[in-house]
Amino acid sequence: MFLETFCCGFVAMVLSAKVKERRGGKMIEIEVLEISLPEKCPGCGVKAQWGAHGSYRAWPYLGLGVKTAMIVPRYQCHDCGKTVS
């Protein structure tokens, strides 16, 4: 588990991830499988009911000396449509 700041400044606890080494050790791909989501939507303030809404690829600098790709799931509020990841 680790904390990560995602788009829009949303900070979440990464609960599970799958790590793959690519290109002979020159790249690490981290697929985030599960994150902690806020109880209330930051868009409308309602107790959120989140639905899956695809994913995006981020390229964080983790100081590992290799290129790092992070595949992050996106979730959408059923009430207002705001997405978080």
C-alpha positions, 0 to 999 in steps of 0.5 A: 500500500502507498499514497499517490496524488492523482489528477485534480490533486486527489490523494488516495491510498493504493490498496493493491497494484500489479507490477511488471518489468518491461524492456529488459528492466528499463521500465516498470509498469504499475497497474493500480487495481484498487484505490480508496475512494472518498465517501463524498463526491468532491464535485457535488458533496453527496455520499458517492456511489462510484462506477468504473469509468475507464483508466489513464496512464501516468508517468510519475517520477519515483526516483527508481532510475527507470521509466515508470508507467502507472495505469490508474483506474477512473471512477465516476459519481452517479449523481453529478458525473464528476470523475476521480482517480 
